[in-house]
Amino acid sequence: MEIRLLPWLRQSLAVLRKDLRIEFRTRYAYSALIMFAITTLVTVSFSVGGFVLDADITAALLWIILFFSAMAGLARTFVHEEETGTVTALKMAAQPEPVLIGKYLFNLTLLFSLAVLIVPLFLVMLNQTVLLPGALIAVILLGCLGLAGASTILAAIVAKAGAKSSLMTVLAFPVLLPLLFAAISATRVAFAGGLPQAIAADLLMLFFYDGIVVVASLLLFEYVWNE
Amino acid sequence: MLGPLILGIWMSGVIIASFLYMPATQGLGEMGRIIVYHVPAAWIAVLAYLMAMINSVGYLRRGQLHLDRQAQVNAELGTVFCLLATVTGAIWSRGAWGQYWNWDPRQTSIAVLLMIYAAYFVLRSAIDDPDRRARLSAVYAILAFFTVPFLVFIVPRIYFSLHPDLINLADRSFDMDSRMLVVFLASLAGFTGLYVWLYNLQIRLENLAYRLEMKRGE
């Protein structure tokens, strides 16, 4: 594996641009992601009714919604390439690692735009106050980085495994559990307030998780992509 | 045939000794006897999973299918022993803590370990082509291996756990009765022998099944 930073970056951005353009034509992945999140959110809010929930429970609910939305929407990046038969062209056009980075950036864009929409809606619908808004933004950012990272490499595996849709959630859950634990516990502190030390350890863990997932994906992606 | 016979006698001896020769532990009382089964089972699970990981890395580097079969057999055996460790742990937890399951950090981490390998087997069963199955499952196993140590090794040490530690880290000593130590070590050796025996049986079976498939394919 040869690392040349500039060509890598150029190719990654090209892959990202291509995916964004395709996405803007149909808006399928984004609408699926948004609709899934909104449906879940409305279901939760409706079944909770007028009750005010504990920060413990709302923090968990927020991440359950984000996790399952990511599973529903992010698997598509690679599955779409397999379905339309554009894999071969993409393989010829770019090195494996830039493809992964491009897809990762694309998934990240999707997930961030989802979070921007769904998190305020969540806070409004569940009457959740946020005592540490800065911490909440940091947790969402770091959480989305890791969620997109794990989803991207797993989407590549699922696409090669014949795009069985239920497989994605099964594979992602154990790998993402450390992230979910840390994110939920940090979100709880951000909602209910607390000492900065209580949240620092979780944020650090999220940060390292994100780094490890991206590095591991870069090392392993070649074996998934090339046959 | 001599090997399995010796192993059977050895393990029977360990079982008898664990009830008759070994004294009840201080503090934990009769419940402490389960250490003879619980800890070796957990140790074999870790060993088998580690071997599966080494085989998976080896497969990605060299692409030989027999390494994938070894990884599969190791993952299967690891899961069997991991289940045994979970069940014996839950029984002990009922006696010592009053509940079978209470999401102690150790219980959380072993549950996640089981879930990873359950997902690994689901992934394997979803793919028909042997080469593709070998490659994708190896990638998944390695990915999980990178990300999950967070939970398995770091979390139980950060968060407060009720799980007793065998090795006292402060003064680097075993706090175990000498008779208990003998039975424990004998059990550890017995379990390792059991693992080696089961592994050889399974690998022979898998190799034969593979050769049969090759013959049919011709």
Chai-1 contact restraints between the chains, C-beta under 6 A:
chainA,res_idxA,chainB,res_idxB,connection_type,confidence,min_distance_angstrom,max_distance_angstrom,comment,restraint_id
A,I157,B,L136,contact,1.0,0.0,6.0,A-B,restraint_1
A,K160,B,L136,contact,1.0,0.0,6.0,A-B,restraint_2
A,A161,B,A126,contact,1.0,0.0,6.0,A-B,restraint_3
A,A161,B,I127,contact,1.0,0.0,6.0,A-B,restraint_4
A,A161,B,L136,contact,1.0,0.0,6.0,A-B,restraint_5
A,K164,B,A126,contact,1.0,0.0,6.0,A-B,restraint_6
A,L167,B,A126,contact,1.0,0.0,6.0,A-B,restraint_7
A,V170,B,A119,contact,1.0,0.0,6.0,A-B,restraint_8
A,V170,B,V122,contact,1.0,0.0,6.0,A-B,restraint_9
A,L171,B,A119,contact,1.0,0.0,6.0,A-B,restraint_10
A,P174,B,V112,contact,1.0,0.0,6.0,A-B,restraint_11
A,P174,B,M115,contact,1.0,0.0,6.0,A-B,restraint_12
A,P174,B,I116,contact,1.0,0.0,6.0,A-B,restraint_13
A,P174,B,A119,contact,1.0,0.0,6.0,A-B,restraint_14
A,V175,B,A144,contact,1.0,0.0,6.0,A-B,restraint_15
A,V175,B,T147,contact,1.0,0.0,6.0,A-B,restraint_16
A,L177,B,V112,contact,1.0,0.0,6.0,A-B,restraint_17
A,P178,B,F150,contact,1.0,0.0,6.0,A-B,restraint_18
A,P178,B,L151,contact,1.0,0.0,6.0,A-B,restraint_19
A,I212,B,F146,contact,1.0,0.0,6.0,A-B,restraint_20
A,A216,B,L143,contact,1.0,0.0,6.0,A-B,restraint_21
A,A216,B,F146,contact,1.0,0.0,6.0,A-B,restraint_22
A,L220,B,V139,contact,1.0,0.0,6.0,A-B,restraint_23
A,Y223,B,L60,contact,1.0,0.0,6.0,A-B,restraint_24
A,Y223,B,R135,contact,1.0,0.0,6.0,A-B,restraint_25
A,Y223,B,V139,contact,1.0,0.0,6.0,A-B,restraint_26
A,V224,B,V139,contact,1.0,0.0,6.0,A-B,restraint_27
